[in-house]
């Protein structure tokens, strides 16, 4: 399973977003026929997928900030 705190690959994030999109599309197209318990379980899965993407984005943001800081420090030397 994908670990957003350790995996720095944009392809992994892209696949996770694609999975989330497909799941939401399936839920929308089947919304009349799936039960409340199944809907709740699928929404929990959606939340987990989106949380993983959010964690990756925040980690990537910090990584880029550190890179920019390092670049600025190297320019001032």
VOGUNU-128255 format. One record per residue (C-alpha): residue number from 1; residue in three letters; y negated, z, x negated. Coordinates in steps of 0.5 Angstrom, whole numbers. Layout:
{NUM, ALA, {Y, Z, X}};
...
This chain:
{1, UNK, {0, 0, 0}};
{2, UNK, {-7, -1, -2}};
{3, UNK, {-11, 4, -5}};
{4, UNK, {-18, 3, -5}};
{5, UNK, {-20, 8, -10}};
{6, UNK, {-16, 5, -15}};
{7, UNK, {-16, -2, -14}};
{8, UNK, {-22, -6, -16}};
{9, UNK, {-19, -13, -14}};
{10, UNK, {-24, -17, -9}};
{11, UNK, {-18, -20, -6}};
{12, UNK, {-14, -14, -4}};
{13, UNK, {-21, -12, 0}};
{14, UNK, {-21, -19, 3}};
{15, UNK, {-14, -18, 5}};
{16, UNK, {-15, -12, 8}};
{17, UNK, {-21, -14, 12}};
{18, UNK, {-17, -20, 14}};
{19, UNK, {-11, -15, 17}};
{20, UNK, {-16, -11, 21}};
{21, UNK, {-19, -18, 24}};
{22, UNK, {-13, -20, 26}};
{23, UNK, {-11, -13, 29}};
{24, UNK, {-17, -13, 33}};
{25, UNK, {-16, -20, 35}};
{26, UNK, {-9, -18, 38}};
{27, UNK, {-12, -12, 41}};
{28, UNK, {-17, -16, 45}};
{29, UNK, {-12, -21, 47}};
{30, UNK, {-7, -16, 49}};
{31, UNK, {-12, -11, 52}};
{32, UNK, {-10, -12, 59}};
{33, UNK, {-2, -11, 57}};
{34, UNK, {-2, -6, 52}};
{35, UNK, {-1, 1, 54}};
{36, UNK, {-6, 7, 53}};
{37, UNK, {-2, 10, 48}};
{38, UNK, {-1, 4, 44}};
{39, UNK, {-8, 2, 44}};
{40, UNK, {-9, 9, 41}};
{41, UNK, {-4, 8, 36}};
{42, UNK, {-7, 1, 34}};
{43, UNK, {-14, 4, 34}};
{44, UNK, {-12, 9, 29}};
{45, UNK, {-9, 4, 25}};
{46, UNK, {-16, 0, 25}};
{47, UNK, {-20, 6, 23}};
{48, UNK, {-15, 7, 17}};
{49, UNK, {-16, 0, 15}};
{50, UNK, {-24, 0, 16}};
{51, UNK, {-24, 7, 12}};
{52, UNK, {-20, 4, 6}};
{53, UNK, {-25, -2, 6}};
{54, UNK, {-31, 3, 6}};
{55, UNK, {-29, 7, 1}};
{56, UNK, {-28, 1, -4}};
{57, UNK, {-35, -2, -2}};
{58, UNK, {-38, 5, -4}};
{59, UNK, {-34, 5, -10}};
{60, UNK, {-36, -2, -12}};
{61, UNK, {-43, 0, -11}};
{62, UNK, {-43, 6, -16}};
{63, UNK, {-39, 2, -21}};
{64, UNK, {-45, -4, -20}};
{65, UNK, {-50, 2, -21}};
{66, UNK, {-47, 4, -27}};
{67, UNK, {-47, -3, -30}};
{68, UNK, {-54, -4, -28}};
{69, UNK, {-56, 3, -31}};
{70, UNK, {-52, 1, -38}};
{71, UNK, {-55, -6, -38}};
{72, UNK, {-62, -2, -38}};
{73, UNK, {-60, 3, -43}};
{74, UNK, {-58, -3, -48}};
{75, UNK, {-65, -7, -47}};
{76, UNK, {-69, -1, -48}};
{77, UNK, {-65, 0, -55}};
